[in-house]
């Protein structure tokens, strides 16, 4: 059994590097969108479809991923999948048509589909359960750094190369990440339960028929869909078309949002862990933060251009609360089901993010005002539609919470 210090260096840095790359891939199109639209003459709907192909492939692999993680462990699964991501980045860099770009983007989504869930699985294997909110929050910080790298640093890199060269570099870095994870991360302990395929599928059924799962999952996946879809693509066009920022100003604001994201992942993870010591469950922290996140989205729908900077910084900060339900589910379900519980939620998250990112593009495209420019009302309509789903899901959560509290000993409020 590795010592705690050894685990710190063998588990956290390799998974952090993988998730850094995953988030960079996820959000980089917000900066290179003008180049893609210009070079390939893409309309908003096509750009939304291209960017969201990442989410569709990501989501499609979540249920098999949960089975693989629980059976073979985080190390082997993520290392192999990152090779697919590297291949996808190479295909994307060489593509000349939209279908080939879609193929490359989908391969990237498939390849990085384990970067977060594998880390969560490893943390559940090696760490005490009361440390999971903080550990998960620290892991998410690496994603925030990836989002940060996808803003002003990418904009500056595009002065020396183009988006094709950028993706070639990312392909090489992804192969390096796969090698580091395979060589450094400890193997899953053999003492963990080994289940047959029938038992694994039965466990998957247990997750998807759980009242605890379905009480929080709708709010979690609708909120994350808004966060991923908007931050990963439509934040950039909004800042350009609504706030009137130029490309460098836009990249700087996106960098500020990413810094807010980094702070949020760490602060809310630490806050949830600290409050749990005095009897305040992580579900309360999650619900409070996601409520604040919806309020910020409402103000963005009203297009308060003069407040665009604090609103978008708040978007980056409070949207990080959407990750807390993963730690909540890891505490509710036993260790041998933790991979399936989190990937089950991830399936819903990334399917919804795919739909949200594409639908927003379709709606925005209904109000063109020039070449590559769109009216502010389109963004309000698109963002507002997604917010309506979040409000409905929040209402469902609070309704279920009231019903679960008096009857369910291992409910979300006991985590």
C-alpha positions as CSV (number, residue, x, y, z in Angstrom):
1,X,0.0,0.0,0.0
2,X,1.5,3.3,-1.0
3,X,2.1,6.0,1.7
4,X,-0.1,9.1,1.7
5,X,2.7,11.3,0.4
6,X,3.5,8.8,-2.4
7,X,-0.2,8.7,-3.4
8,X,-0.2,12.5,-3.5
9,X,2.4,12.5,-6.3
10,X,1.2,9.3,-8.0
11,X,-2.5,10.1,-8.2
12,X,-3.1,13.9,-8.3
13,X,-0.5,15.3,-10.8
14,X,-1.1,12.7,-13.6
15,X,-4.9,13.0,-13.4
16,X,-4.6,16.8,-13.1
17,X,-2.6,16.9,-16.3
18,X,-5.1,14.8,-18.2
19,X,-8.0,16.9,-17.0
20,X,-6.1,20.1,-17.8
21,X,-6.0,18.9,-21.5
22,X,-9.6,17.8,-21.4
23,X,-10.8,21.2,-20.4
24,X,-8.5,23.0,-22.8
25,X,-10.0,20.9,-25.6
26,X,-13.5,21.6,-24.3
27,X,-13.2,25.4,-24.2
28,X,-10.7,26.3,-26.9
29,X,-13.4,26.8,-29.6
30,X,-14.6,29.9,-27.7
31,X,-11.4,31.6,-28.8
32,X,-10.8,30.0,-32.2
33,X,-14.5,30.2,-33.3
34,X,-13.9,33.2,-35.6
35,X,-11.1,31.3,-37.3
36,X,-13.2,28.2,-37.8
37,X,-16.2,30.3,-39.1
38,X,-13.9,32.2,-41.5
39,X,-11.8,29.3,-42.8
40,X,-14.7,26.8,-43.2
41,X,-17.6,29.3,-43.7
42,X,-19.5,27.9,-40.8
43,X,-22.9,29.2,-39.6
44,X,-23.7,29.3,-35.9
45,X,-25.7,26.1,-36.0
46,X,-22.8,24.3,-37.7
47,X,-20.3,25.7,-35.3
48,X,-22.5,24.7,-32.3
49,X,-22.8,21.1,-33.8
50,X,-19.1,20.9,-34.4
51,X,-18.2,22.0,-30.9
52,X,-20.9,19.9,-29.2
53,X,-19.7,16.8,-31.0
54,X,-17.2,16.6,-28.2
55,X,-20.1,16.3,-25.7
56,X,-22.0,13.8,-27.8
57,X,-19.1,11.3,-28.0
58,X,-18.2,12.0,-24.4
59,X,-21.8,11.2,-23.3
60,X,-22.1,8.1,-25.5
61,X,-19.2,6.4,-23.7
62,X,-20.2,7.2,-20.1
63,X,-22.1,4.0,-19.3
64,X,-19.4,1.6,-20.8
65,X,-16.8,3.8,-19.0
66,X,-18.5,3.3,-15.6
67,X,-18.3,-0.5,-16.1
68,X,-14.7,-0.3,-17.3
69,X,-13.6,1.9,-14.4
70,X,-15.2,-0.3,-11.8
71,X,-13.7,-3.5,-13.4
72,X,-10.3,-2.4,-14.6
73,X,-9.5,0.7,-12.6
74,X,-8.7,4.3,-13.5
75,X,-5.0,3.8,-14.6
76,X,-5.5,1.5,-17.6
77,X,-8.8,2.9,-18.8
78,X,-7.7,6.6,-19.0
79,X,-4.3,5.9,-20.5
80,X,-5.8,3.9,-23.4
81,X,-8.6,6.5,-24.0
82,X,-6.1,9.4,-24.2
83,X,-4.5,7.8,-27.2
84,X,-7.9,8.2,-29.0
85,X,-7.9,11.9,-27.9
86,X,-4.4,12.4,-29.4
87,X,-5.6,10.8,-32.7
88,X,-8.7,13.0,-32.7
89,X,-6.6,16.2,-32.2
90,X,-4.4,15.1,-35.2
91,X,-7.4,14.5,-37.4
92,X,-8.9,17.8,-36.4
93,X,-5.7,19.6,-37.3
94,X,-5.6,18.1,-40.8
95,X,-9.3,18.3,-41.6
96,X,-10.5,20.3,-44.6
97,X,-14.2,19.6,-44.4
98,X,-16.9,19.8,-41.7
99,X,-17.5,16.0,-41.5
100,X,-13.8,15.3,-40.9
101,X,-13.7,18.1,-38.3
102,X,-16.7,16.4,-36.6
103,X,-14.9,13.1,-36.6
104,X,-11.8,14.6,-35.0
105,X,-13.8,16.5,-32.4
106,X,-15.8,13.3,-31.6
107,X,-12.6,11.3,-31.2
108,X,-11.3,14.0,-28.8
109,X,-14.5,13.8,-26.8
110,X,-14.3,10.0,-26.6
111,X,-10.6,10.1,-25.7
112,X,-11.0,12.5,-22.8
113,X,-14.3,11.0,-21.5
114,X,-12.5,9.4,-18.6
115,X,-10.3,12.3,-17.5
116,X,-12.6,13.4,-14.7
117,X,-14.4,10.2,-13.9
118,X,-11.2,8.2,-13.7
119,X,-9.8,10.7,-11.2
120,X,-13.0,10.5,-9.1
121,X,-12.8,6.7,-9.2
122,X,-9.2,6.8,-8.0
123,X,-10.0,9.2,-5.2
124,X,-12.9,7.0,-4.1
125,X,-10.4,4.1,-4.0
126,X,-7.6,5.7,-2.2
127,X,-9.0,8.5,-0.1
128,X,-11.4,8.8,3.0
129,X,-15.0,9.6,1.9
130,X,-15.0,12.8,3.9
131,X,-12.1,14.2,1.8
132,X,-13.9,13.6,-1.5
133,X,-15.5,17.1,-1.9
134,X,-12.1,18.8,-1.4
135,X,-10.2,16.2,-3.5
136,X,-12.7,16.6,-6.3
137,X,-12.5,20.4,-6.0
138,X,-8.7,20.3,-6.4
139,X,-9.0,18.1,-9.4
140,X,-11.5,20.6,-10.9
141,X,-8.9,23.3,-10.4
142,X,-6.7,21.7,-13.0
143,X,-9.7,21.9,-15.4
144,X,-10.0,25.5,-14.6
145,X,-6.3,26.0,-15.4
146,X,-7.0,24.2,-18.7
147,X,-9.8,26.6,-19.4
148,X,-7.5,29.5,-18.5
149,X,-4.9,28.2,-21.0
150,X,-7.6,28.1,-23.7
151,X,-8.1,31.9,-23.5
152,X,-5.5,34.6,-23.7
153,X,-2.6,32.1,-24.0
154,X,-4.2,30.5,-27.0
155,X,-4.9,33.9,-28.5
156,X,-1.2,34.7,-28.2
157,X,-0.2,31.4,-29.5
158,X,-2.3,32.0,-32.6
159,X,0.1,34.9,-33.5
160,X,2.8,32.3,-34.1
161,X,0.7,29.4,-35.5
162,X,-2.8,28.8,-36.6
163,X,-5.5,26.6,-35.1
164,X,-4.2,23.6,-37.0
165,X,-0.7,23.9,-35.6
166,X,-2.2,24.4,-32.1
167,X,-4.1,21.0,-32.4
168,X,-1.0,19.2,-33.6
169,X,0.8,20.4,-30.4
170,X,-2.1,19.3,-28.3
171,X,-2.0,15.9,-29.9
172,X,1.6,15.4,-28.8
173,X,0.9,16.6,-25.3
174,X,-2.1,14.2,-25.0
175,X,0.2,11.2,-25.8
176,X,2.6,12.4,-23.1
177,X,-0.3,12.5,-20.6
178,X,-1.3,8.9,-21.5
179,X,2.2,7.7,-20.9
180,X,2.5,9.5,-17.5
181,X,-0.8,8.1,-16.3
182,X,0.1,4.5,-17.3
183,X,3.5,4.6,-15.7
184,X,2.7,6.7,-12.5
185,X,-0.8,5.9,-11.2
186,X,-1.1,2.9,-8.8
187,X,-3.1,-0.1,-9.9
188,X,-6.6,-0.6,-8.5
189,X,-6.4,-2.8,-5.3
190,X,-7.3,-6.4,-6.0
191,X,-9.3,-6.4,-2.8
192,X,-12.1,-4.4,-4.5
193,X,-15.1,-6.4,-5.6
194,X,-14.8,-8.2,-8.9
195,X,-18.2,-8.6,-10.5
196,X,-19.5,-10.4,-13.5
197,X,-21.0,-8.5,-16.4
198,X,-24.5,-9.4,-15.2
199,X,-23.6,-8.1,-11.7
200,X,-22.2,-4.9,-13.2
201,X,-25.4,-4.3,-15.3
202,X,-27.4,-5.0,-12.2
203,X,-25.4,-2.4,-10.3
204,X,-26.1,0.0,-13.2
205,X,-29.8,-0.6,-12.7
206,X,-29.5,0.0,-9.0
207,X,-28.0,3.4,-9.8
208,X,-30.7,4.4,-12.3
209,X,-33.5,3.3,-10.0
210,X,-32.2,5.1,-7.0
211,X,-34.4,7.8,-5.5
212,X,-31.2,9.6,-4.2
213,X,-29.8,9.7,-7.8
214,X,-32.9,11.1,-9.4
215,X,-33.6,13.7,-6.8
216,X,-30.4,15.6,-7.5
217,X,-29.5,14.4,-11.1
218,X,-31.9,16.6,-13.1
219,X,-30.7,19.9,-11.4
220,X,-27.1,18.7,-11.7
221,X,-27.2,17.9,-15.4
222,X,-29.2,20.9,-16.5
223,X,-26.9,23.3,-14.5
224,X,-23.8,21.7,-15.9
225,X,-25.2,21.7,-19.4
226,X,-25.7,25.4,-19.2
227,X,-22.2,25.9,-17.7
228,X,-20.4,23.7,-20.3
229,X,-22.4,24.8,-23.3
230,X,-22.2,28.5,-22.6
231,X,-18.6,28.7,-21.2
232,X,-17.2,26.3,-23.8
233,X,-18.5,28.2,-26.8
234,X,-21.2,30.9,-26.6
235,X,-19.5,33.1,-23.9
236,X,-17.1,34.3,-26.6
237,X,-19.7,35.3,-29.2
238,X,-21.8,36.9,-26.5
239,X,-19.0,39.1,-25.4
240,X,-18.4,40.1,-29.0
241,X,-21.9,40.6,-30.2
242,X,-23.6,41.9,-27.1
243,X,-20.8,43.6,-25.1
244,X,-18.9,44.7,-28.3
245,X,-15.4,43.5,-27.2
246,X,-12.6,43.0,-29.7
247,X,-10.7,39.6,-29.8
248,X,-8.0,40.5,-27.3
249,X,-10.5,42.1,-24.9
250,X,-12.7,39.0,-25.3
251,X,-9.8,36.6,-24.5
252,X,-8.9,38.6,-21.4
253,X,-12.4,38.4,-20.1
254,X,-12.5,34.7,-20.8
255,X,-9.2,34.4,-18.9
256,X,-10.8,36.2,-16.0
257,X,-13.8,33.8,-16.1
258,X,-11.3,30.9,-16.0
259,X,-9.5,32.3,-13.0
260,X,-12.9,32.7,-11.3
261,X,-13.6,29.0,-12.1
262,X,-10.3,27.9,-10.6
263,X,-11.1,29.8,-7.4
264,X,-14.7,28.4,-7.3
265,X,-13.7,24.8,-7.7
266,X,-11.2,25.1,-4.8
267,X,-13.3,27.3,-2.6
268,X,-16.6,25.4,-2.9
269,X,-14.8,22.1,-2.5
270,X,-13.1,23.3,0.6
271,X,-16.3,24.9,1.9
272,X,-18.3,21.7,1.5
273,X,-15.6,19.7,3.3
274,X,-15.3,22.2,6.1
275,X,-19.1,22.6,6.6
276,X,-19.7,18.8,6.6
277,X,-17.6,18.7,9.8
278,X,-20.3,20.7,11.6
279,X,-23.2,18.9,10.2
280,X,-24.0,20.9,7.1
281,X,-24.2,18.4,4.2
282,X,-22.5,19.1,0.8
283,X,-26.0,19.0,-0.8
284,X,-26.8,22.2,1.0
285,X,-23.7,23.9,-0.4
286,X,-24.5,22.6,-3.8
287,X,-28.1,23.8,-3.8
288,X,-27.1,27.3,-2.5
289,X,-24.4,27.7,-5.2
290,X,-26.5,26.4,-8.0
291,X,-29.3,28.8,-7.0
292,X,-26.8,31.7,-7.3
293,X,-25.7,30.4,-10.6
294,X,-29.3,30.5,-12.0
295,X,-29.6,34.1,-10.7
296,X,-26.5,35.2,-12.7
297,X,-27.9,33.5,-15.8
298,X,-31.1,35.4,-15.4
299,X,-29.2,38.7,-15.3
300,X,-27.3,37.6,-18.5
301,X,-30.6,37.0,-20.2
302,X,-31.6,40.6,-19.4
303,X,-28.4,41.7,-21.1
304,X,-27.0,44.1,-18.5
305,X,-24.1,45.1,-20.8
306,X,-22.6,47.6,-18.3
307,X,-22.3,44.7,-15.7
308,X,-20.9,42.2,-18.2
309,X,-17.6,41.7,-16.4
310,X,-18.9,40.9,-12.8
311,X,-21.7,38.8,-14.3
312,X,-19.4,36.7,-16.3
313,X,-16.9,36.4,-13.4
314,X,-19.9,35.3,-11.3
315,X,-20.9,32.8,-14.0
316,X,-17.4,31.3,-13.8
317,X,-17.4,31.2,-10.0
318,X,-20.8,29.9,-9.1
319,X,-21.1,27.5,-12.0
320,X,-18.4,25.4,-10.2
321,X,-20.9,24.3,-7.6
322,X,-22.4,22.1,-10.3
323,X,-19.6,19.6,-9.7
324,X,-20.5,18.9,-6.0
325,X,-23.2,16.4,-6.9
326,X,-20.5,14.0,-8.0
327,X,-19.0,13.9,-4.5
328,X,-22.5,13.6,-3.0
329,X,-23.2,10.5,-5.1
330,X,-19.8,9.0,-4.3
331,X,-20.8,9.3,-0.6
332,X,-24.3,7.9,-1.1
333,X,-23.3,4.9,-3.2
334,X,-20.9,2.1,-2.1
335,X,-17.3,2.1,-3.5
336,X,-18.0,-0.7,-6.1
337,X,-20.8,1.5,-7.6
338,X,-19.1,4.8,-7.4
339,X,-17.8,4.7,-11.0
340,X,-21.3,3.8,-12.4
341,X,-23.0,6.5,-10.3
342,X,-20.7,9.2,-11.4
343,X,-20.6,8.2,-15.1
344,X,-24.4,7.8,-15.0
345,X,-24.7,11.4,-14.0
346,X,-22.0,12.3,-16.6
347,X,-24.0,10.6,-19.3
348,X,-26.9,13.0,-18.6
349,X,-24.6,16.0,-18.2
350,X,-22.9,15.7,-21.5
351,X,-25.9,14.6,-23.5
352,X,-27.6,17.7,-22.2
353,X,-24.5,19.9,-22.9
354,X,-24.5,18.6,-26.5
355,X,-28.2,19.5,-26.9
356,X,-27.8,22.9,-25.2
357,X,-24.8,24.0,-27.2
358,X,-26.4,23.0,-30.5
359,X,-29.8,24.5,-29.7
360,X,-28.3,27.8,-28.6
361,X,-26.5,28.0,-31.9
362,X,-29.8,27.3,-33.8
363,X,-31.6,30.0,-31.8
364,X,-28.8,32.6,-32.1
365,X,-28.7,32.0,-35.9
366,X,-32.3,33.2,-36.2
367,X,-31.2,36.8,-35.7
368,X,-28.3,37.6,-38.0
369,X,-27.2,41.2,-38.3
370,X,-24.1,40.8,-40.5
371,X,-21.4,38.4,-41.6
372,X,-20.6,36.4,-38.5
373,X,-22.6,38.7,-36.2
374,X,-25.9,38.1,-34.4
375,X,-28.4,40.1,-32.5
376,X,-28.4,40.2,-28.7
377,X,-32.0,39.0,-28.5
378,X,-30.8,35.6,-29.9
379,X,-28.5,35.1,-27.0
380,X,-31.1,36.0,-24.5
381,X,-33.6,33.6,-26.1
382,X,-31.1,30.7,-26.2
383,X,-29.7,31.3,-22.7
384,X,-33.3,31.8,-21.3
385,X,-34.5,28.5,-22.7
386,X,-31.8,26.6,-20.9
387,X,-32.5,28.5,-17.7
388,X,-36.1,27.4,-17.8
389,X,-35.0,23.8,-17.7
390,X,-32.8,24.5,-14.7
391,X,-35.6,26.2,-12.8
392,X,-37.9,23.2,-13.3
393,X,-35.1,20.8,-12.2
394,X,-34.4,22.9,-9.1
395,X,-38.1,22.7,-8.2
396,X,-38.0,19.0,-8.5
397,X,-34.9,18.7,-6.3
398,X,-36.5,20.7,-3.5
399,X,-39.7,18.7,-3.8
400,X,-37.8,15.4,-3.6
401,X,-35.7,16.7,-0.7
402,X,-38.7,17.3,1.4
403,X,-40.0,13.8,0.7
404,X,-36.7,12.1,1.3
405,X,-35.7,13.8,4.6
406,X,-38.1,12.1,7.0
407,X,-38.0,8.6,5.4
408,X,-34.5,8.0,4.0
409,X,-31.7,7.4,6.4
410,X,-29.0,7.4,3.7
411,X,-30.5,10.3,1.8
412,X,-28.6,13.3,0.3
413,X,-29.0,15.3,3.5
414,X,-27.1,12.6,5.4
415,X,-24.0,12.7,3.2
